[in-house]
Protein backbone atom coordinates (compact mmCIF):
# COMPACT_ATOMS: atom_id res chain seq x y z
CA UNK A 1 0.00 0.00 0.00
CA UNK A 2 1.17 3.50 -0.72
CA UNK A 3 2.77 4.96 2.39
CA UNK A 4 1.10 8.33 1.80
CA UNK A 5 -2.41 6.89 2.05
CA UNK A 6 -3.60 7.11 5.65
CA UNK A 7 -6.41 5.22 7.34
CA UNK A 8 -9.44 7.51 7.32
CA UNK A 9 -12.26 5.42 8.79
CA UNK A 10 -13.43 5.67 12.39
CA UNK A 11 -11.75 8.89 13.47
CA UNK A 12 -13.08 11.73 15.58
CA UNK A 13 -13.54 14.13 13.89
CA UNK A 14 -14.40 12.16 10.73
CA UNK A 15 -12.31 12.42 7.58
CA UNK A 16 -13.03 15.49 5.50
CA UNK A 17 -13.92 15.47 1.81
CA UNK A 18 -10.49 16.94 1.13
CA UNK A 19 -8.71 14.14 3.01
CA UNK A 20 -10.70 11.51 1.13
CA UNK A 21 -9.95 13.19 -2.21
CA UNK A 22 -6.23 13.42 -1.33
CA UNK A 23 -6.17 9.69 -0.57
CA UNK A 24 -8.00 8.98 -3.85
CA UNK A 25 -5.43 11.09 -5.71
CA UNK A 26 -2.55 9.14 -4.13
CA UNK A 27 -4.25 5.85 -5.01
CA UNK A 28 -4.77 6.83 -8.66
CA UNK A 29 -1.18 8.11 -8.87
CA UNK A 30 0.06 4.78 -7.56
CA UNK A 31 -2.09 2.74 -9.95
CA UNK A 32 -1.33 4.83 -13.02
CA UNK A 33 2.33 5.47 -12.33
CA UNK A 34 1.76 9.16 -13.06
CA UNK A 35 2.50 11.84 -10.51
CA UNK A 36 1.16 14.42 -12.95
CA UNK A 37 -0.55 13.02 -16.05
CA UNK A 38 -0.03 14.44 -19.52
CA UNK A 39 -2.64 16.69 -21.10
CA UNK A 40 -3.85 13.69 -23.09
CA UNK A 41 -4.48 11.70 -19.89
CA UNK A 42 -5.61 14.52 -17.58
CA UNK A 43 -9.36 14.01 -18.07
CA UNK A 44 -9.21 10.24 -17.50
CA UNK A 45 -6.98 10.78 -14.46
CA UNK A 46 -9.32 13.38 -12.92
CA UNK A 47 -12.39 11.20 -13.55
CA UNK A 48 -10.65 8.28 -11.85
CA UNK A 49 -9.81 10.42 -8.79
CA UNK A 50 -13.44 11.60 -8.56
CA UNK A 51 -14.77 8.05 -8.86
CA UNK A 52 -12.38 6.62 -6.26
CA UNK A 53 -13.30 9.43 -3.84
CA UNK A 54 -17.01 8.74 -4.40
CA UNK A 55 -16.51 5.02 -3.75
CA UNK A 56 -14.56 5.81 -0.58
CA UNK A 57 -17.44 8.00 0.66
CA UNK A 58 -19.92 5.19 0.00
CA UNK A 59 -17.63 2.71 1.74
CA UNK A 60 -17.35 4.87 4.87
CA UNK A 61 -21.12 5.36 4.96
CA UNK A 62 -21.74 1.60 4.77
CA UNK A 63 -19.09 0.41 7.25
CA UNK A 64 -20.10 -0.39 10.80
CA UNK A 65 -17.93 -0.72 13.87
CA UNK A 66 -18.37 -1.08 17.59
CA UNK A 67 -14.90 0.35 18.23
CA UNK A 68 -14.60 3.82 19.70
CA UNK A 69 -13.45 6.43 17.17
CA UNK A 70 -9.72 7.08 17.28
CA UNK A 71 -8.46 10.49 18.30
CA UNK A 72 -6.61 12.18 15.44
CA UNK A 73 -4.07 13.96 17.64
CA UNK A 74 -3.31 10.82 19.62
CA UNK A 75 -2.79 8.76 16.46
CA UNK A 76 -0.57 11.50 14.96
CA UNK A 77 1.55 11.49 18.11
CA UNK A 78 1.93 7.70 17.87
CA UNK A 79 2.98 8.01 14.23
CA UNK A 80 5.57 10.66 15.11
CA UNK A 81 6.95 8.40 17.85
CA UNK A 82 7.20 5.44 15.44
CA UNK A 83 8.96 7.65 12.91
CA UNK A 84 11.39 8.96 15.51
CA UNK A 85 12.20 5.40 16.60
CA UNK A 86 12.57 4.19 13.03
CA UNK A 87 14.70 7.05 11.74
CA UNK A 88 16.42 8.02 14.98
CA UNK A 89 15.17 11.57 15.02
CA UNK A 90 14.01 13.62 17.96
CA UNK A 91 10.33 14.31 18.37
CA UNK A 92 9.14 17.91 18.26
CA UNK A 93 7.97 19.15 21.63
RODO-2510 file (C-alpha; in nm, 4 decimals, decimal comma):
residues 93
     n   res          X          Y          Z
     1     x     0,0000     0,0000     0,0000
     2     x     0,1168     0,3499    -0,0722
     3     x     0,2772     0,4965     0,2393
     4     x     0,1097     0,8329     0,1796
     5     x    -0,2410     0,6892     0,2048
     6     x    -0,3595     0,7112     0,5648
     7     x    -0,6406     0,5223     0,7342
     8     x    -0,9438     0,7506     0,7317
     9     x    -1,2255     0,5420     0,8789
    10     x    -1,3432     0,5670     1,2395
    11     x    -1,1747     0,8891     1,3469
    12     x    -1,3078     1,1729     1,5575
    13     x    -1,3543     1,4125     1,3891
    14     x    -1,4400     1,2165     1,0731
    15     x    -1,2307     1,2423     0,7581
    16     x    -1,3035     1,5490     0,5503
    17     x    -1,3918     1,5465     0,1806
    18     x    -1,0488     1,6942     0,1130
    19     x    -0,8714     1,4135     0,3007
    20     x    -1,0700     1,1509     0,1125
    21     x    -0,9949     1,3186    -0,2211
    22     x    -0,6229     1,3422    -0,1328
    23     x    -0,6169     0,9690    -0,0573
    24     x    -0,7999     0,8984    -0,3850
    25     x    -0,5427     1,1086    -0,5712
    26     x    -0,2548     0,9143    -0,4127
    27     x    -0,4254     0,5852    -0,5008
    28     x    -0,4768     0,6833    -0,8661
    29     x    -0,1185     0,8112    -0,8872
    30     x     0,0057     0,4784    -0,7557
    31     x    -0,2091     0,2738    -0,9948
    32     x    -0,1326     0,4828    -1,3020
    33     x     0,2333     0,5474    -1,2325
    34     x     0,1758     0,9165    -1,3064
    35     x     0,2505     1,1838    -1,0515
    36     x     0,1156     1,4418    -1,2951
    37     x    -0,0548     1,3016    -1,6054
    38     x    -0,0025     1,4443    -1,9517
    39     x    -0,2638     1,6693    -2,1103
    40     x    -0,3850     1,3688    -2,3090
    41     x    -0,4479     1,1699    -1,9889
    42     x    -0,5614     1,4524    -1,7576
    43     x    -0,9363     1,4006    -1,8070
    44     x    -0,9208     1,0236    -1,7497
    45     x    -0,6981     1,0784    -1,4462
    46     x    -0,9322     1,3381    -1,2922
    47     x    -1,2386     1,1204    -1,3550
    48     x    -1,0649     0,8278    -1,1846
    49     x    -0,9813     1,0416    -0,8791
    50     x    -1,3441     1,1601    -0,8559
    51     x    -1,4771     0,8047    -0,8857
    52     x    -1,2375     0,6624    -0,6258
    53     x    -1,3296     0,9429    -0,3845
    54     x    -1,7007     0,8738    -0,4401
    55     x    -1,6510     0,5023    -0,3753
    56     x    -1,4560     0,5811    -0,0576
    57     x    -1,7439     0,7997     0,0658
    58     x    -1,9920     0,5187    -0,0001
    59     x    -1,7626     0,2712     0,1741
    60     x    -1,7346     0,4867     0,4866
    61     x    -2,1117     0,5358     0,4960
    62     x    -2,1740     0,1604     0,4768
    63     x    -1,9090     0,0411     0,7246
    64     x    -2,0099    -0,0393     1,0795
    65     x    -1,7926    -0,0725     1,3865
    66     x    -1,8370    -0,1084     1,7592
    67     x    -1,4902     0,0354     1,8230
    68     x    -1,4601     0,3816     1,9696
    69     x    -1,3452     0,6428     1,7168
    70     x    -0,9723     0,7082     1,7275
    71     x    -0,8459     1,0495     1,8300
    72     x    -0,6605     1,2181     1,5439
    73     x    -0,4073     1,3957     1,7640
    74     x    -0,3308     1,0819     1,9624
    75     x    -0,2793     0,8762     1,6456
    76     x    -0,0573     1,1502     1,4959
    77     x     0,1555     1,1485     1,8114
    78     x     0,1931     0,7700     1,7872
    79     x     0,2983     0,8011     1,4226
    80     x     0,5573     1,0658     1,5105
    81     x     0,6950     0,8398     1,7855
    82     x     0,7201     0,5435     1,5437
    83     x     0,8963     0,7650     1,2909
    84     x     1,1391     0,8956     1,5509
    85     x     1,2204     0,5404     1,6599
    86     x     1,2567     0,4193     1,3032
    87     x     1,4698     0,7053     1,1740
    88     x     1,6420     0,8019     1,4978
    89     x     1,5170     1,1573     1,5020
    90     x     1,4013     1,3624     1,7963
    91     x     1,0332     1,4305     1,8366
    92     x     0,9137     1,7907     1,8258
    93     x     0,7965     1,9153     2,1628
***
